Amino acid sequence: MKPADIKEPISFDDIAKLDIRVGTIDSVTEVARSDKLMKLTVDFGDHSRSILAGIKQERENPKEIEGKQALFVVNIPERKMAGELSQGMLFDIGYEDKLTPCLAMPEVAMPNGSRAG
């Protein structure tokens, strides 16, 4: 793999706008009207959210990530896809480089809702 060029510089204020949090993936279920999307139910400590992720074809068994902690962007607008509501975005590694994606996750267990940054 040849690493992609580095994107244009942004300010620290731009980075501060992102709200990336640790959540535990409680369940992974099929999205009936999609060949790519799976619905993740994610525990953020004080609440749970439904987050749609295009992992159906990336993993032999998408349910293997149940019970794992991962990073999620939680301050993007809710979006309806394939008839389901997504309340955030899974922050994974590899997809943009056409690699088999993996979860971006803490090296040790962290409280759900902990912020990255």
C-alpha positions as CSV (number, residue, x, y, z in Angstrom):
1,M,0.0,0.0,0.0
2,K,1.2,3.5,-0.9
3,P,0.0,6.0,1.8
4,A,-2.3,8.7,0.5
5,D,-1.2,12.3,0.3
6,I,-1.8,14.2,3.5
7,K,-4.9,16.4,3.3
8,E,-4.8,20.2,3.5
9,P,-4.0,21.6,7.0
10,I,-6.9,22.4,9.3
11,S,-7.0,24.4,12.5
12,F,-7.2,23.1,16.0
13,D,-10.6,24.7,16.2
14,D,-11.7,22.4,13.3
15,I,-10.5,19.3,15.2
16,A,-12.3,20.5,18.4
17,K,-15.6,20.5,16.5
18,L,-15.5,16.7,16.2
19,D,-17.0,14.8,19.1
20,I,-15.5,11.3,19.0
21,R,-16.5,9.0,21.8
22,V,-16.0,5.4,23.0
23,G,-19.0,3.2,22.9
24,T,-19.6,-0.5,23.4
25,I,-21.3,-2.3,20.5
26,D,-24.2,-4.1,22.2
27,S,-25.8,-5.6,19.1
28,V,-25.3,-5.9,15.3
29,T,-28.4,-6.6,13.2
30,E,-29.2,-6.8,9.5
31,V,-30.7,-3.8,7.7
32,A,-33.3,-5.5,5.5
33,R,-33.2,-3.0,2.6
34,S,-29.4,-2.9,2.3
35,D,-26.6,-5.1,0.9
36,K,-23.9,-3.1,2.8
37,L,-25.4,-1.7,6.0
38,M,-25.6,-3.3,9.4
39,K,-27.3,-1.6,12.4
40,L,-25.2,-1.2,15.5
41,T,-26.8,-0.5,18.8
42,V,-24.1,1.3,20.8
43,D,-23.9,2.1,24.5
44,F,-22.4,5.5,25.3
45,G,-22.9,5.2,29.1
46,D,-25.7,7.7,29.6
47,H,-27.6,6.6,26.4
48,S,-27.7,4.2,23.5
49,R,-27.7,5.0,19.8
50,S,-28.4,3.3,16.5
51,I,-25.5,3.7,14.1
52,L,-25.5,2.3,10.6
53,A,-22.2,1.1,9.3
54,G,-21.4,-0.4,5.9
55,I,-19.7,-3.5,7.3
56,K,-21.9,-6.3,5.9
57,Q,-19.6,-7.2,3.0
58,E,-16.4,-6.2,4.8
59,R,-16.6,-9.0,7.4
60,E,-17.3,-12.7,7.2
61,N,-19.3,-12.4,10.4
62,P,-20.3,-8.8,11.2
63,K,-21.6,-9.9,14.6
64,E,-18.0,-10.6,15.7
65,I,-17.8,-7.0,16.8
66,E,-20.6,-7.3,19.4
67,G,-19.3,-6.5,22.9
68,K,-16.3,-4.6,21.6
69,Q,-15.5,-1.0,22.3
70,A,-14.9,1.3,19.3
71,L,-14.7,5.0,18.4
72,F,-17.7,6.8,17.0
73,V,-18.4,10.3,15.7
74,V,-21.5,11.4,17.6
75,N,-22.1,15.0,16.6
76,I,-23.1,14.6,13.0
77,P,-26.7,15.1,11.9
78,E,-29.0,12.0,12.1
79,R,-29.4,10.5,8.7
80,K,-32.0,8.0,7.3
81,M,-30.5,5.2,5.2
82,A,-32.3,2.2,3.8
83,G,-35.4,3.1,5.9
84,E,-33.3,3.2,9.2
85,L,-32.0,6.1,11.2
86,S,-28.3,6.5,11.9
87,Q,-27.3,8.6,14.9
88,G,-23.5,8.8,14.3
89,M,-20.7,7.2,12.4
90,L,-18.4,4.3,13.2
91,F,-14.8,5.6,13.1
92,D,-12.9,2.8,11.5
93,I,-9.5,2.4,9.8
94,G,-8.6,1.2,6.3
95,Y,-11.8,1.8,4.2
96,E,-10.5,5.0,2.5
97,D,-7.4,3.1,1.5
98,K,-9.3,0.1,0.1
99,L,-8.1,-2.1,2.9
100,T,-10.2,-4.5,4.9
101,P,-11.4,-2.1,7.6
102,C,-10.8,-2.7,11.3
103,L,-12.3,-0.9,14.4
104,A,-10.5,2.1,15.9
105,M,-10.6,1.1,19.5
106,P,-9.0,1.9,22.9
107,E,-6.1,-0.3,23.9
108,V,-7.7,-0.8,27.4
109,A,-11.3,-0.7,28.5
110,M,-12.6,2.9,28.9
111,P,-15.8,4.2,30.3
112,N,-18.5,4.4,27.6
113,G,-18.9,8.0,26.5
114,S,-15.2,8.9,27.0
115,R,-14.1,11.5,24.5
116,A,-11.2,11.1,22.1
117,G,-8.8,14.1,21.8
